[in-house]
């Protein structure tokens, strides 16, 4: 009976030893799997962060593409406003016609050759300066400038405006005919093309 109790006891110890061994092996296995899981989790998180960063870059690229498109549209709109090179002479004739309606007399219109102009179109734009001299009273010339700005939008600029009264006094009180000598540079911009 003692032998059978001992063998029962031995079986129990062996069973407990096997269970403890299996549990230890399972614990070690689970610990190793947990380490692998943590490594995979960290790799996954890095890839998620990288994906978010790339999505932000794509959004930036989309906004840059939209910005480029709007700049191209702006350049095309500016090109449509600029006259061709051969239209500038006709433009000066139109300015003279507007001047007649306002009572200004153009004494001289002289073209001064210039080079390329800086701007959004780069070297596709040329700048021409017309040295002009007018005989008009100040109000008529102001009306002329307003009409020119209304009719000829963005490709005209006025530079170096100088009003010389025809009297010899220090203060211009007006002259007998109310006319002053006015000199101004009319600047035109032309689209040269590619």
Secondary structure, 3 states (H helix, E strand, C coil): CHHHHHHHHHHHHHHHHHHHHHHHHHHHHHHHHHHHHHHHHHHHHHHHHHHHHHHHHHHHHHHHHHHHHHHHHHHHHHHHHCEECCHHHHHHHHHHHHHHHHCCEEEEEEEECCCECCCCCHHHEEEEEEEEEEEECHHHHHHHHHHHHHHCCCCEEEEEEEEEECCCCCCCCCCCCCCEEEEEEEEEEEECCC
